[in-house]
Structures are given as structure tokens and as C-alpha cells.
């Protein structure tokens, strides 16, 4: 036996022992909470809670016990304890507790995550009272529908009764922008479902799909049809979802999830709980604009659309001072850093070129001219200033709020069916054959013609509507169709 062989055999027992220890180290034990045990967490009073709830609510106890919290010694009382003066506090078996565990409560151990989340788009999701979405839900629909619909994703203000407990009208609610009794906004359990608080669960696309779904924000449907979503489902066992670090391209490389792109670490970029930092377009508005991000010293932030004045670091803004400015290019570069973990530069650059082109097409050919016509109709008194009391307003609403959003999100996340058939196809069909016919009813044939000549005619993409398709275009289509299906099959 050579010396090198003897050396390998000499160390083998130690390697085996080390491997066994690593195997025994569960994900729950791999990382402990911040702070000092017995002071910041691990309160002895919680032992009574866990003993009682093991009998009273065994499923809840099992979730907690098998979680990283449970295995680290963080107990019920550590999270649910309430201080004197907390309006949502009440006495329960000799301890003052609160049913609601707010982001501020979680910040006792997770300060960084709280600060990143606190001023983000997610934490502000409950601020929809002044939006058309809320008006549509509350007035046209009804409060009961809003309570079990909109507010369960966006969040709502939780009201506290005289007994210190949330009212049944406002609880349960785990909306991502929930307004909590302690003044904080947000709900950590929107993504980290209680009482397991699993980081693996928060990293799955299905978690995001609870809210990012449906006709106006179909991100989960787009993801599922994309190559990313297809590979994720085929290779989910390779995703290493329980990893503490979970760095794209390093800890896993099969496919990205929503969390990968918007929150997680990749080579050259750290993780964040601020989901908007890497978003360079506003895809929600009637007309999309690239957006700059302004972060304030008080932890809040706001977007400034491209073309508007952007404050500088140190300037006063919204009751605070500007701490940091991320231009839309900065935000895009952060997202590109994630893409590069698994893709070559040409793939990344090409994706953004195609994505931008679709958004520009939607903006310039459809959204801007239709929006301009709607403004002219209101200015001339042909429709009322009130929303949703004229049919043409519903048509325009669905063009941008449903079909336009689907097209833009389809392009952003590589979902071809949503970019075209559920997107631009529907935008075009409803522009030409719903919006324009309704415009003629509202404004009359002559006025409608005048508005279309003013806003549509100058756009080259609408030439076919005014002048018809050229003979060469039709012959080209006929030739391809008849080559495939036989002579005489094209009826155009």
C-alpha cells in the first residue's frame, strides 16, 4: 500500500463521522434565530403553551414542532406575547398574548427581513382604497365579496374588539399588505404559512400563485407555461428548496421560481425581501413606463416613472430624506445578475429586447391612442366623469387591466400563449371590434371617424384597418394556407 493510500485510509473514519454528523443536521438545525436564547426567544412561559396546544390543536403543534422555529427552541409565547398597552393584547391562561403576529413582532429576530419588506410593494398592497380596483369591488360588487376576495391577497386593516381579539369581520386575514394594530404593514405568513414558516414553501411558485393569478395578473399561469415552469416541475427534487443560502447557480440550477428572480441570491447579488427592487417596468398601469426607485431614510420608498424628475440622495421627499436611488437601469441590472447565474449574456440581452418590444407595441399601437380617445370623450362631455357607468369604460378597462396586463406579463416571463392569444390578440380584437363599435355609438359616426383619424390613423400598425390588407399580403397568406391544407381551402 502506498503512503498516499495509507493517508486516505487514515482519514476515512473521520470523514465518515463528519458525514454522519452532517446527515443528522436537519435544515431546522442548520441555522438558529438571531438573538440570545432565554432572552430574545426560548421564553420558559412558552412551555405551558406548547404542552396545552399539543393536546388542543395537535396539527398546529406538529407544524410548529417540526419547523425551524420549533427545532431551534422558539415557542408560542416568543411570537405571540403582547406588551402592556398593546390594543390587541389579552390575558390567556396567565399570560398576556396577541392572536396577530405582525412583521414588527417578527423583527425581534428578523430585523433585516423586516426592514427590506417594510417599505416594499408587498407591504403597501393594502393601500388600494383610492384605486379603481377597490371601487369596482366595493361598489359594483359588494363588501362581502371584497372581504373574501381582494383583501385576502392585498390585506386590510384588522380591527380589534373590546376583548382584545380581532373582529370576525376583519379576521382571518393574511393579505401581504395587511394593516396591523401595532401600525406595521404586511403579513409574513402570506408567504411563510403558519405555523411551519417554511422558507421552502415561500420559494415555491405555488405560494405566489395564491394571489398572482387570474385575468389581470396571471403570473402563475404564465410561469407554468414557460420553459422555467416546465423544468421546475420536472426537476423539483433538484431545487434544494430547504437550503439556507439558496443561491441560484450555486445551490441549485435546474430552474428558477418567482422567489429566485425577485428575492433570492445569485452570483454578484444578495437576497432581499423587497420584491420590487429588480422590476424595471410598471406592467400594471394602462400605459407602461420604466420606473426608478427612491428609498427614504424612514424605510419607505416610492417609484418615479421615467421622464419625471427624480430626487437626489439627501433631498427631502414625502416627509423624509432620500437615502438611495435605484434607476430603472439599476433595477434591470439586478435582475440580469440573476439571469446570468444560468444564462449567457446573449440570452439575457435578447430576452429583454423582445420583452421591451412587446411593451412598446402595446403602449404605442393600442394603449396610448385608446387612452387619448377616452380623455377626449370625457373632455367633450360624451361620457360622464364617473367610472364604470358607460359601457365603453368597461371595454377600455378590460383592454388594459386584463388583456394588456396578460400580454405584458406573458412577454416578461416568457409565456408565449399569454403574450399573444390571451394578450395582444385579445387587445387587438377588442380594440377593433368592441371599443370602436362602442365609440361610434357614444360619439356618433362622424365624431368617431374624427377621433380615429386623429389618434389611430398616424400609427402605421393601424393601416390595415383603414385601408384593408394589400393584395400581396393576402396572396402570401393564401399560398401558405393552400400549400398546407389544399387548393381552395382559403376563403379570405
C-alpha angles and dihedrals in degrees: 000000000000123000091249090053092049088050092053092049090046092060097038096091091053091049091050091049091049092049090051091051091050090049090053092049102092123202087253090059096040095083129024126204121265119261136044122309113244091020109052094019140355094065111184091224088070093067090076090051094053093045093052097042091049085070102029098045109011095171091056090046092051092051091051096041094053094044127096087253093054095044091049095050100255105143140190095271094051090064103028101043115122129205126227107275096030103132091211093054126108138165117264121176092333097315130096108233143161127222091215119074103196130195087256088058091050089050089072085083103009103050097148094051090047093052092048092049098040099079098027132115089258095056090048094051092103091063095090100114093108095044130104088237090062093045090051092050101041100039108024094034111023142252094263090058092047091051095057094031123033097021095052089066104026096037129228140218111286112221122209124218128218089270092061093250128116115265118251090239091063103028138107097042128145097167112155092240098041115158107229129206091246091060097255122126125221142040122245089196090064086081104013099052115217135280098012095046089196119189088200090059091049089054095056119096090228090068091057089042092069088079107010094071139096140048098320102037109019097165094139093050091048091048093049092056094043123093088248092058094044093053092044091058093045094049105026091130088065095054096093088215095172094058115124094216098033097181115180113244091015110054093024137002108171096100142325127252128203088271092053094059101035105032119006134091126264133169106300096011133074130221122269139185089213102099095189100058094091098043114105101174130053100226095174102068126086088252118028122231132179110253135218118206122226117195120197132211090244090063096256126115142188140193125246114200117232111272095033122104111273117209120232129237108282095026119126114251135165095347095313142059128270110256100175140001123207112190119213087256090055090051092048092048089055091054091045089055088062092046091052091059087079107008136065119243093255091058092049095046092045093051093053092046091055093042093051091047092056093049091049090049092051092045100045103035101038120003101048098046094043092047089049091052091050089052091051091050091054093043091054094044095245090128128025124258089241117096125240098013095102122062092226089062090058090050092051091044092057093043092060104019097047114013097029093049091048091053094048095045090045090057094043094054101034098253106147098187092054093044091055121012097032091030131033092011090059092040090055097041094050093043094054101032105029108024099041095045089049090047089057090052093048100042103022127246097283097046091044090052090050092051093046092049089050100046108019107031096066091058111088093212091067095054092100090059094054100035104022126236115307122249091248091054093050094045090052091052092045092051094051093044095049093045088058103037105021139268116308095018094110111085098180 
